[in-house]
Amino acid sequence: MSATRTITQPLCAAITFLTVVRLPAAWCGGQQALARSLVWFAPVGLLIGLAVASGDWLVLQLCGSTVVASATTVIMLVAISGGLHLDGLGDSADAFMSSRGRERMLEIMKDSCCGPMAVFAIVAVMLLKFAALAALPPTARYAVIVLTPLAGRCAIVINNVLLPYARSGGGLASITNDNSRPRQAITALALLLLAALSVGGGTALTLTAICAAFSCAFAAYCRRRIGGLTGDTLGAACELTELLPALVVLALLHQGG
């Protein structure tokens, strides 16, 4: 395999896996390329952020309403991933809030039905994202929108590095599961830190540290409850971590940081 394919196939596989963009199968290289794609998750998150921030700017120019632009941005964040991570959040909420044993929680995650806790979690996260984005000052708005999907995909990388796959049978998430290469998590966080510098040095360090700490804490919670990760817990990690950029920036601005 040429050096170019070694790089481009995992990148294309990551784009196809994480977004609704469907690239030609020959570009993506199958499961072997997908297994090597974890290192590209954070860059793909950055690309998503740039695309969504551009859409937000366009809506803001057309209608002049921060509220409408914020609602549109939340919709774009869901649409660009085909609701993949939001589905994981709902399934994880149903499982973890069921007060059942490990095996039963794993069964609940496989169930396609949407329970009341799934609805609650999805609505709560969507409302928080909308409210936080609408409250951002113009000077920080676009940087935070770019950081939002980047932070979420960094959380996926960290969970993949820290946790084994929870089920005995292999699922789709097991293909990218790789806890033998911690440098992938370090690379993802370095990219997040560099991107976060656009909102200020001190804020960048604080934001990166909080995202990393939250991702590690969520990974520890998943290990304690079900012994590892599933595709659903990765989606939940992504969605919950996506809340942090806007909330952290708002908190720091409120405190004069």
N, C-alpha and C positions, 0 to 999 in steps of 0.2 A: 504494500500500500504506500502511495506517495506521501510525502510530508504534508502536502496541501490537503489531501483527503483526511489525513490524521487530524487536522485542525478543523476543516470545514464541516465534515460529517457530524462530529459531536455537536458543533454549534448549530447546525441545521436541525439535528435531532432535538436539541434543547428548545429551539424556537417552536417546532411542531408540537412538542410535549407540553409546553407551558402556555401556548397561545392557540388561538383559532386559525392562525396562519398555517396553511397546508402546503409545504414545499414538496417537490417531486421526491418520490421514494429513493431514487438513485442518489439524491443529494444527502439523504439522512442516514444511509448505511445500515439500517436495521437495528436489532437489539444490541449488537456489539458497540455500535456508535453511541446508542442511548446510554449504555453502561458507563461510557467515558464522558458523558455530557455534563456531569455535575459541576465541573469547574466553570461551565458557561452559564449556569443558572443566574448568577448575580449580574453578569453583563447583559443577559436577556432582560432581567428586571430593570436595568438602567435604560435599555432601549424602549421598554414598555412605558417607563416614566417619561421619557422624552416625547413619545408619541401622545400620551395622555395630556401632558402639559401643553403641547401644541394645540390639541383639541380644546382644552380649557381656554387658552388664549383666544382662539377663534370664536368660541361661543361668547366670551366676555366682550369681544369687539363687536359682535353682531347684536347682542341684546343689552349690554351694559349692566347686567344684573349679576352680582356675585352669588346670590342665592341660586339662580338658574344655572350658572356655570358650575357651582359646587355639586348640585344634583346631577348634572350631566357628567361630571368627572367621576362621581361614584358609579354611575351606570357604565361608563366606559371601562373602568377598572374591572368590573364584573364581566362585561361583554368580551373584553379582549382575551380573557382566559376561558371563555365559555362557561363561566360559573363553576369551574373545576374546584377551586379552593373554597368557595362558599359552600358547595355541597359537602366538602370534607368537614368544614366547621359545623354544619348542621348535624351530620352523622356523629361527630365526636361529642357534641353537646348532648345528644340523645343517649349516647353510651355512658359517658362519664358522670352524667347526672342521674343515672338510673339506679345507683346504689346496688349494682349487681356485681357478681364475680368476674374474673378476667375473661373466661371463655364466653360468658353471656354478653359481656361488653363487646367482644370481637364479633359475635353474631349480630348484635344490634347495628354495628357499623356496616355490616354487609347488607342489612335490610334496606331496600329502596324506599320504604315508607318514611315520611317526615313526621316526627312526633312534635309535641308542644315545645319541648326544650330546644329542638332544632329551629323552630319558627322564632322563638324568643331570641336565641343567639344571633341568628341572621339579621333580624330586625334591629336588635341592639347595636350590632357592629355597623350596619349600614347607617343608622341614625347618628352614631358617634362620628363616623367618617364625614358625613355631610355637615354636621354641626361644627366640627373642628375646622374643616376646610373653609366653611363660610365665615368663620371668625378670624381667619388668618389675615394679617395686614398685607397689602399689595407687595411690599418689599420682600416678603418671605414666601409668598404664595407659590410661585412656579418652582422654586427650589424644593419646597416641601412635597409638591406633587411628584416631582422627579424621584425624590427619595422614598416615597411611599411604596411602590412596587419593588424597588431595589431592596428595601429593608425586609419586605416579605420573603423575597427569594433568598436573601441571606439566611433567614430563619430556616428555610427548607434545607439549605446546605449544612448549617450547624446541626440540625436534628439528624440528618443523614450521617454525619461524621460521628456524632456522639452515641447513636443508638443502633442496635441490631433490628432486623425486621421481626415484628412481634409474632407473626403467624408461622406455622411449620411449613405450609405450602406457599410457594412463591406467588406474589401478586405483582402488579405493575410497578408499585413503589419499590419492590425488592430489587428491580433491575438497576436502579441508580443508587441503591443503598451501599455506601462505602465508608466504613469507619476505620479504614486503614490509612487514610491520607488527611491528617489534620491540617495540612497546608492549604487544602481547599477552603476550609472555613476561614483561615487567616487571610487568604487572598480575597475572599468575598467581603470580609470586614474591612480590609484595606481599601477596597473599591468604595464601600459605603462611606468610610471616613473621608476619602478624597472628594466624593460627590457632596458630602455634608459640609465641606469647607466653604461652599457657596453661601451658606447661611451664617458663617462666622466660626472662627477657630475654637473658642470655648464651647460654643453650641455643638460643633461637629464632634468634639471629643465626648461630650456628655451624651449626645444622641447615640453615637456608636456604642458607647459603653452600656447604655440602657438597653439598646436592642440586643446586644450580645448577652447581657445578663438575663433578660427576659427569655430569650431563646433557650439558654441553658437551663433556666428554671422550668420552662415548659417541657423540655426534654426529660428532666429529672422526674417531673410529674407523670409523664407518659411511661417512663420506665417503672415507676412504682405501681401504677395502676394496671398496665397491660404488658409490661416487660419489654417494651420497645416501641417501634413506630409502625404505622400503617399509612397508606395513602391518605386516609381521612385525617389522621393527626398532623400530617405534613400540611394539608390544606388549612387546618385550624391554626397551626403555627404561623402560616403565611398571613392569613386574614387578621389574626390578633396583633401580629407585629406591625402590620400596615397601619394600625392605629397610632403607633408611637411617634413617628416624625411630627405630625401636626400637634399632637397633645404635648409632646416635650417642648417644641418651639413655643407654643402658647404659654405653657407654664413658665418657661424661662423669661419670656417677654413680660409676663405679668409680675414676675419677681424682680424685674429689672436686670436679668442676666444677659 
